Amino acid sequence: MNYRRLFAVLILLCGCAIDLYGQQDSSAMHLSVDDVVITARRSIVSVPDTRGNVSINMEALKGIPRLGGAVDVIRLLQYTPGVATTQEGNTSLYVRGGDAGQSIMLLNGAPLYSPSHLLGFFSVLNTPHLSGLTLYKSGIPARYGSSTSSITELRTHSYIPERIGVEANLGIIESDIAIKLPVGERCALFATARRSYASWLIQKLVRGTAIKYGFGDYGVGGVADLGRVGRLSFNTHFNKDSATADVYIYNSKCDLQWWNALGTVSLDTAIGDNVELCNTLYASIYDNTMQPYIASQHFSMSAGVDDVGFRSNAKIDLHSVQLEVGADCMWRGVTPQTLDLGVGSRDDSVL
């Protein structure tokens, strides 16, 4: 009889414990909080206009992901509407069905040919050296008359900084540095350099073939305030790719080099309050040379484009109407791909 009472008391206690545990658990499941407001600042990288043309905010580029340690503005343009690529990793622009050769790239008004490294994986542009970029996909201004698909207008710095500035990036494949140097109160110099060290990575990935590859980009610019005469600015750009492949089992070797050299000088003058005159003198050179060595046979194939031009542009503000008139004179020399036999041997040096 006592065992029955003890068993009943134990059952009652277990039931009360389970009930208390359920009450505690149910009370813990309910949580009452005040209103939660989440805010964030959006960094506007690209700003399209009513015609679909895109302008890039160069300061906002610092917050986007970097490829190999550097921000590539041309790769960013590939993510804008109407722009596509033929393959992953290619920096060429195919705008609204057009071919890559129908898209012209201008650096301070001078044409920049084949603006890519590593067979299209990197562009030749040092982002810290640029102050702005605009991609014209429709409604292209008449001053860019020779374009079929698009115009990419690149602009370098034209202001005078207050203090010295240094910016550097260290990446897996390449590293770069940019310097801003004020010279007095009315002059400034800008310099950028980028150098790759990709040969060791290529040799690890490609077995059985000794491949050396390197590229470099260099730019120097300046601006001077001449008072009433106007603002004088200049800019130079040079980039070079050099590759060498040795196939020992066939006693063969191939050298490939391509490079760009570009220079511009501009004078911006304000005539009164309503007229702004800009005169630009520019020159651009592109060269591509391939030299295969097969046994004792040596060949050389080269091609290039040389441009020299002068552009004068005037903007007239009539309050309700804005006019733009100008003239463009250019000489262009094109060297098609030619084959030369019996050239001398070269060393294995790579840029």
C-alpha positions in Angstrom: 0.0 0.0 0.0 2.9 2.4 0.8 4.6 1.5 -2.5 1.4 2.5 -4.4 1.2 5.9 -2.6 4.9 6.5 -3.3 4.5 5.6 -6.9 1.5 8.0 -7.3 3.5 10.8 -5.6 6.4 10.3 -8.1 4.1 10.4 -11.1 2.5 13.6 -9.8 5.9 15.2 -9.2 7.1 14.2 -12.7 3.9 15.7 -14.2 4.5 19.0 -12.4 8.1 19.2 -13.6 7.2 18.6 -17.2 4.5 21.3 -16.9 7.0 23.7 -15.4 9.6 22.9 -18.1 7.0 23.4 -20.9 6.0 26.8 -19.4 9.6 27.9 -19.2 10.3 26.8 -22.8 7.1 28.4 -24.1 7.9 31.7 -22.4 11.5 31.6 -23.9 10.1 31.2 -27.4 8.4 34.6 -27.4 10.6 37.7 -27.8 9.3 41.2 -28.0 11.7 43.9 -29.4 11.3 47.5 -30.7 11.4 48.5 -34.3 14.8 47.8 -36.0 15.9 50.1 -38.8 18.8 49.0 -41.1 20.6 51.8 -43.1 23.6 51.8 -45.4 25.3 54.1 -47.8 25.3 53.1 -51.4 28.5 53.9 -53.4 27.5 54.9 -56.9 30.1 53.5 -59.2 28.5 54.1 -62.6 26.0 56.8 -63.5 24.0 56.3 -66.8 22.3 59.2 -68.6 19.0 59.2 -70.5 20.7 57.7 -73.6 22.3 54.8 -71.8 25.9 56.2 -71.8 27.8 55.5 -68.7 30.2 57.6 -66.6 32.4 56.0 -64.0 33.0 57.4 -60.5 36.7 56.8 -60.0 36.6 57.4 -56.3 33.9 54.7 -55.8 36.1 52.1 -57.6 38.2 51.7 -54.5 35.3 49.8 -52.8 34.8 47.1 -55.5 36.5 43.7 -55.6 39.9 43.6 -57.1 41.2 41.1 -59.6 44.8 40.2 -58.9 45.2 43.2 -56.6 44.1 45.9 -59.1 40.8 47.5 -60.1 40.2 47.2 -63.8 37.8 49.9 -65.2 37.4 48.2 -68.5 36.2 45.0 -66.8 33.7 47.1 -64.8 32.2 48.4 -68.1 31.5 44.8 -69.2 28.8 44.7 -66.5 26.8 47.7 -67.8 23.8 47.2 -70.0 24.5 46.6 -73.7 28.1 45.5 -73.2 29.2 41.9 -73.6 32.3 39.7 -74.0 33.0 36.7 -76.1 34.8 34.7 -73.4 35.5 34.8 -69.7 38.5 36.9 -68.8 38.6 38.9 -72.0 38.6 42.7 -71.6 37.4 43.6 -75.1 34.1 45.5 -75.4 31.4 44.2 -77.6 28.7 47.0 -77.5 25.2 46.3 -78.7 26.2 43.6 -81.2 29.3 45.4 -82.5 32.7 43.9 -82.9 35.6 44.8 -80.6 37.4 46.6 -83.5 34.4 48.9 -83.9 34.8 50.3 -80.3 37.4 53.0 -80.1 39.3 53.9 -76.9 40.6 57.4 -76.4 43.1 58.6 -73.8 42.9 62.4 -73.6 41.6 62.3 -77.2 44.4 60.1 -78.6 43.5 56.6 -79.8 44.8 53.7 -77.8 45.2 50.4 -79.8 45.0 46.9 -78.4 44.6 48.1 -74.8 45.0 44.7 -73.1 47.6 42.5 -71.3 47.9 38.7 -71.1 45.9 38.1 -74.3 43.0 40.1 -73.0 43.0 39.3 -69.3 44.1 42.7 -68.0 43.7 46.2 -69.5 46.7 48.5 -70.0 45.1 51.2 -67.8 46.4 52.3 -64.4 43.2 53.3 -62.6 44.9 55.7 -60.1 46.2 57.7 -63.2 42.6 58.4 -64.4 40.2 61.1 -63.3 37.2 60.0 -65.3 35.7 57.7 -67.9 32.7 57.9 -70.1 31.4 55.1 -72.4 29.3 56.4 -75.3 27.0 53.7 -76.6 24.4 55.9 -78.4 24.1 59.5 -79.3 27.8 59.7 -79.8 29.0 63.3 -80.2 30.0 64.4 -83.6 33.6 65.1 -82.5 34.1 61.3 -82.4 33.2 60.9 -86.0 35.0 57.7 -86.8 33.3 55.3 -84.4 30.8 52.6 -85.4 29.8 50.9 -82.2 31.1 52.9 -79.1 33.6 55.3 -77.8 35.4 55.0 -74.5 36.7 58.4 -73.4 39.5 58.2 -70.7 40.7 61.3 -68.9 43.7 61.8 -66.7 44.1 64.2 -63.8 44.0 67.9 -64.6 43.9 69.5 -61.1 46.7 70.7 -58.7 46.7 68.6 -55.5 47.3 70.4 -52.2 49.8 67.8 -50.9 51.9 64.8 -52.0 49.9 61.6 -52.4 51.1 58.1 -52.9 49.0 55.0 -53.6 50.2 51.5 -54.1 48.7 48.1 -54.6 50.4 44.7 -54.2 48.8 41.7 -56.0 49.5 38.1 -56.9 50.4 38.8 -60.6 51.3 42.5 -60.6 51.8 45.5 -58.4 51.4 49.2 -59.1 52.2 52.6 -57.6 50.8 56.1 -58.3 52.3 59.5 -57.1 50.8 62.9 -57.1 53.3 65.7 -56.6 52.4 69.5 -56.4 55.2 71.7 -57.8 54.6 75.2 -56.3 51.1 76.6 -56.3 50.4 76.4 -60.1 52.0 73.2 -61.3 51.7 69.4 -60.5 53.1 66.2 -61.7 51.4 62.7 -61.8 53.2 59.4 -62.3 52.1 55.8 -62.3 53.9 52.5 -62.9 52.7 48.9 -63.0 54.9 45.8 -63.3 54.0 42.1 -63.5 55.8 39.1 -62.2 53.7 36.4 -63.8 56.5 34.2 -65.3 56.9 32.1 -62.2 53.1 31.4 -62.1 53.0 30.4 -65.8 55.9 28.1 -65.4 54.2 26.3 -62.6 50.9 25.9 -64.6 52.4 24.9 -67.9 54.7 21.8 -67.8 57.1 20.8 -70.5 57.5 24.2 -72.0 59.6 27.1 -70.8 57.4 30.2 -71.0 58.4 33.6 -69.9 55.9 36.5 -69.9 55.8 40.0 -68.4 54.1 43.3 -68.9 54.5 46.8 -67.7 52.5 50.1 -67.8 54.0 53.5 -67.2 52.5 57.0 -67.3 53.7 60.5 -66.6 51.5 63.6 -66.7 51.5 67.2 -65.6 49.4 70.3 -65.4 50.3 74.0 -65.2 48.0 77.0 -64.5 49.2 79.8 -66.9 46.7 82.4 -65.7 44.9 84.2 -68.4 46.5 82.1 -71.1 44.8 79.0 -69.8 45.7 75.6 -68.3 48.4 73.6 -70.0 48.5 69.8 -69.5 50.4 66.9 -70.9 50.3 63.2 -70.5 52.4 60.2 -71.7 51.6 56.5 -71.6 53.7 53.5 -72.4 52.8 49.8 -72.1 54.6 46.7 -73.3 54.1 42.9 -73.3 56.8 40.4 -74.0 56.6 36.6 -74.1 59.0 33.9 -74.9 58.2 30.1 -75.3 60.9 27.5 -75.7 60.0 24.0 -76.9 63.1 22.0 -76.4 62.0 18.7 -78.0 61.5 20.5 -81.3 64.4 22.9 -81.0 62.0 25.8 -81.4 61.4 29.1 -79.8 58.9 32.0 -80.3 59.2 35.6 -79.2 56.1 37.9 -79.1 56.0 41.5 -78.2 53.4 44.3 -78.5 53.5 47.8 -77.1 51.8 51.2 -77.1 53.4 54.7 -76.8 51.1 57.7 -76.5 51.5 61.4 -75.8 49.2 64.4 -75.6 49.5 68.1 -75.0 46.4 70.3 -74.4 45.8 73.9 -73.7 42.4 75.0 -72.3 41.6 78.7 -72.6 38.5 80.6 -71.5 37.6 83.4 -73.9 35.3 85.7 -71.9 32.5 84.1 -69.9 30.8 82.2 -72.7 33.5 80.6 -74.8 35.9 77.8 -73.9 38.6 76.8 -76.4 40.6 73.5 -76.2 43.5 72.7 -78.4 45.1 69.2 -78.3 48.1 67.8 -80.1 48.6 64.0 -79.9 50.6 61.1 -81.2 50.0 57.3 -80.8 52.1 54.4 -81.9 51.3 50.7 -81.7 53.6 47.8 -82.7 53.2 44.0 -82.7 56.1 41.7 -83.6 56.3 37.9 -83.5 59.6 36.1 -84.2 59.4 32.3 -84.4 62.6 30.2 -84.5 62.2 26.7 -85.9 65.4 24.8 -86.0 67.7 26.9 -88.1 64.9 28.9 -89.8 64.2 32.4 -88.4 61.1 34.4 -89.2 59.7 37.8 -88.2 56.2 39.1 -88.6 55.3 42.6 -87.5 52.5 45.1 -87.8 51.7 48.5 -86.5 49.7 51.8 -86.5 51.0 55.3 -86.2 48.8 58.3 -85.5 49.6 62.0 -85.3 46.8 64.6 -85.0 45.6 68.0 -83.9 42.2 68.8 -82.5 40.7 72.2 -81.8 37.3 72.4 -80.0 35.3 75.4 -78.9 32.3 75.4 -76.6 30.0 78.4 -76.8 27.3 79.0 -74.1 24.4 81.1 -75.3 22.4 80.5 -72.1 19.5 78.7 -73.6 21.6 77.0 -76.3 25.0 75.4 -76.1 27.1 75.1 -79.3 30.2 73.1 -79.9 32.3 73.5 -83.0 35.8 72.3 -83.9 38.2 70.7 -86.4 40.2 67.5 -86.3 43.2 66.9 -88.5 45.0 63.5 -88.4 47.6 61.5 -90.2 47.5 57.7 -89.9 50.0 55.2 -91.1 49.1 51.5 -91.1 51.7 48.7 -91.5 50.0 45.4 -92.3 51.3 42.1 -91.1 54.5 41.3 -93.1 56.8 38.3 -93.1 60.6 38.7 -93.1 63.0 35.7 -93.5 66.4 35.2 -92.1 66.4 37.6 -89.1 69.0 37.3 -86.5 68.6 35.5 -83.2 67.6 37.2 -80.0 68.3 36.6 -76.3 65.7 35.4 -73.9 65.2 38.6 -72.0 61.6 39.5 -71.1 60.3 42.9 -70.0 
